[in-house]
Amino acid sequence: MAKYLKLAVLSFLFAGLPLMMTSAMAVETAAEDQGLSAEEQNRKALEAFSKILEITESGEDRASILGPLEAAYRDIIDKYPKAYLSQECYWRIMTIYISESDPPLFEKAEKLYDEFIKKYPDSHIKILLSDTLSGGYYKQEKWDRILTFYAPVIKEFIQTEKLERPAEMFLYSEAKFHTEDLVEAEKGYKIVISKFPDSRESRISKKRLEEIMDKK
C-alpha cells in the first residue's frame, strides 16, 4: 500500500507539473507569513495529499466523499499556495462544482475562478479552469453566462485581432447562435474558420454557417 500511495502521489504531481511550474515563482502570498519556502510547501502539500488518497480509497460512494475532498483540496490551497499542487487543487474543486454537482454550483465556481485569477494571473492552469467552467455553461445552455464570461476575450480580439485558441470565439459564437443573434454568430464562426481551419471548432462552425443560411 505504501508503494502504491507514493506512486499515486507522484503521478498526480507530475501530471500537471509542466503547466504549474511556469507561474510558481510569481506567487508571493500568504505562505510568506508561514515562513515556508516553496520547496517546504511542496513537501507538505504532498504529505497533505496522502489524506486525499485515503478518502478516495475509503470505499465510500463518490457523492458522500465530495465534501471531504473539497475540504482537503481547500486545505492545501490555503496552507501551501506556492506548492505546485495548490493550483491543481483549484481545478479539482472546480470539477466538483461543475461536473459532479447536480445542479452545477456555478456561483461557487465563478468565485473560485476569480480567486484563482487574482492569485495566479499568469498560470496556465487557468485554461483548465476556464474550459471546465465554460463547458459547464455550455452543457447547461447558460448562454448569457458564456457571453459575459468571454466578453473580455472578444473585446481584446476586436482591439488586437489576436486569438490564441478557437474555443473562446467558438463558444461565444455558439451563445450568439442559440440566442438568435445570427449576424454576430456568423461573424464569430467565420473568424474561427479563418484562424483555426484545421480545428474541431472550425468543422462545427462550417455546419453552423449552413444552418444560418437555412434560416435566412
C-alpha positions in Angstrom: 0.0 0.0 0.0 2.8 2.4 0.9 4.4 1.8 -2.5 1.1 2.4 -4.3 0.5 5.6 -2.3 3.8 7.0 -3.3 3.3 6.2 -6.9 -0.2 7.7 -6.9 1.0 10.9 -5.4 3.9 11.3 -7.8 1.6 10.6 -10.7 -0.8 13.3 -9.6 2.0 15.8 -9.1 3.9 15.3 -12.4 0.7 15.0 -14.5 0.2 18.8 -14.0 3.7 19.9 -13.3 4.6 21.3 -16.7 1.7 23.7 -16.6 2.2 24.7 -13.0 5.9 25.4 -12.9 5.6 28.4 -15.2 3.8 30.5 -12.7 5.0 29.1 -9.3 7.8 31.7 -9.0 5.4 34.5 -9.3 3.4 33.5 -6.3 4.2 35.6 -3.3 1.2 35.3 -0.9 0.1 34.1 2.5 2.8 31.5 2.7 5.4 34.2 3.5 3.6 34.7 6.8 4.1 31.0 7.5 7.8 31.3 6.8 7.8 28.3 4.5 9.9 28.1 1.3 8.3 26.9 -1.9 10.3 23.6 -1.5 8.9 23.1 2.0 5.4 23.9 0.8 5.7 21.3 -2.0 6.8 18.7 0.5 4.0 19.5 3.0 1.4 19.6 0.2 2.4 16.1 -0.9 2.0 14.9 2.7 -1.4 16.5 2.9 -2.4 14.9 -0.4 -2.0 11.5 1.2 -5.2 12.3 3.1 -7.0 12.8 -0.2 -5.9 9.4 -1.4 -7.2 7.9 1.8 -10.6 9.5 1.2 -10.8 8.3 -2.4 -9.7 4.8 -1.4 -12.2 4.6 1.5 -14.7 2.6 -0.5 -17.4 5.2 0.1 -19.7 6.2 -2.7 -18.5 9.2 -4.7 -21.3 11.5 -3.7 -20.6 11.1 0.0 -16.9 12.0 -0.3 -17.2 15.1 -2.3 -17.5 17.3 0.7 -14.4 15.9 2.4 -12.5 16.0 -0.9 -13.3 19.7 -1.3 -12.2 20.4 2.2 -8.9 18.6 1.7 -8.2 20.4 -1.5 -9.0 23.7 0.1 -6.7 22.9 3.0 -3.8 22.6 0.5 -4.7 25.8 -1.3 -4.9 27.8 1.9 -1.8 26.5 3.6 0.6 25.9 0.7 -0.2 28.5 -2.1 3.3 28.2 -3.5 3.1 24.4 -3.9 2.6 23.0 -7.4 -0.3 21.0 -6.1 -2.2 24.1 -4.9 -3.0 25.3 -8.3 -4.2 22.0 -9.5 -6.4 21.7 -6.4 -8.3 24.7 -7.6 -9.1 22.8 -10.8 -10.1 19.7 -8.7 -12.6 21.7 -6.7 -13.9 23.3 -10.0 -14.6 19.9 -11.4 -16.6 19.0 -8.2 -18.7 22.2 -8.6 -19.3 21.8 -12.3 -19.1 18.1 -13.2 -20.1 16.4 -10.0 -22.8 18.6 -8.5 -26.4 18.4 -9.6 -27.2 21.1 -10.5 -23.8 22.6 -11.1 -22.7 25.2 -8.5 -21.9 28.0 -10.9 -21.8 30.8 -8.3 -19.2 29.0 -6.2 -17.3 28.0 -9.3 -17.2 31.6 -10.6 -16.0 32.8 -7.2 -13.3 30.2 -7.2 -12.2 31.1 -10.7 -12.0 34.8 -9.8 -9.9 33.9 -6.7 -7.5 31.9 -8.8 -7.0 34.6 -11.4 -6.2 37.2 -8.8 -3.8 34.8 -7.0 -2.1 33.2 -10.1 -2.7 35.7 -13.0 0.0 34.1 -15.2 -0.8 30.5 -14.6 -1.5 28.1 -17.5 -3.8 26.2 -15.2 -6.4 28.9 -15.7 -7.1 27.4 -19.1 -8.3 24.2 -17.3 -10.5 26.2 -15.0 -11.8 28.3 -17.8 -12.6 25.3 -20.0 -14.3 23.5 -17.2 -16.4 26.4 -16.2 -17.4 27.4 -19.8 -18.0 23.7 -20.6 -20.5 23.6 -17.7 -22.2 26.7 -19.1 -22.5 25.1 -22.5 -23.8 21.8 -21.2 -26.5 23.6 -19.2 -27.2 26.0 -22.0 -26.3 29.1 -19.9 -25.8 31.3 -23.0 -25.9 34.6 -21.1 -23.1 33.4 -18.8 -21.0 32.4 -21.8 -21.4 35.8 -23.3 -20.4 37.5 -20.1 -17.5 35.2 -19.4 -15.9 35.6 -22.8 -16.7 39.3 -23.3 -13.2 40.4 -22.3 -11.6 37.9 -24.7 -13.8 39.2 -27.6 -13.1 42.8 -26.7 -9.4 42.1 -26.8 -9.7 40.4 -30.1 -11.5 43.4 -31.6 -8.7 45.6 -30.4 -5.7 43.3 -31.4 -7.1 40.7 -33.8 -5.1 38.2 -31.7 -6.7 34.9 -30.7 -4.7 32.1 -29.0 -7.3 29.4 -29.2 -10.5 28.7 -31.1 -12.5 27.7 -28.0 -13.4 31.1 -26.7 -14.6 32.6 -30.0 -16.4 29.4 -30.9 -18.3 29.2 -27.6 -19.1 32.9 -27.8 -20.5 32.3 -31.3 -22.5 29.4 -30.1 -24.1 31.5 -27.4 -24.9 34.2 -30.0 -26.4 31.4 -32.3 -28.6 30.0 -29.6 -29.8 33.4 -28.6 -30.8 34.2 -32.2 -28.1 36.8 -32.7 -27.3 35.2 -36.1 -25.3 38.2 -37.5 -22.8 38.1 -34.7 -22.7 34.3 -34.6 -21.9 34.2 -38.3 -19.0 36.7 -37.8 -17.6 34.6 -35.0 -17.8 31.3 -36.8 -16.0 32.8 -39.9 -13.2 34.0 -37.6 -12.8 30.5 -36.1 -12.7 29.0 -39.6 -10.2 31.6 -40.8 -7.8 31.5 -37.9 -8.1 27.8 -37.0 -9.0 26.0 -40.2 -7.9 22.5 -39.0 -9.6 22.6 -35.6 -12.7 20.7 -34.5 -14.3 24.1 -33.8 -13.8 25.0 -37.4 -15.6 21.9 -38.7 -18.5 22.6 -36.4 -18.5 26.3 -37.4 -18.9 25.3 -41.0 -22.0 23.3 -40.2 -23.4 26.2 -38.2 -22.9 28.6 -41.1 -25.0 26.2 -43.2 -27.7 26.3 -40.5 -27.6 30.1 -40.5 -28.0 30.1 -44.3 -31.1 27.9 -44.0 -32.6 30.3 -41.5 -32.2 33.3 -43.8 
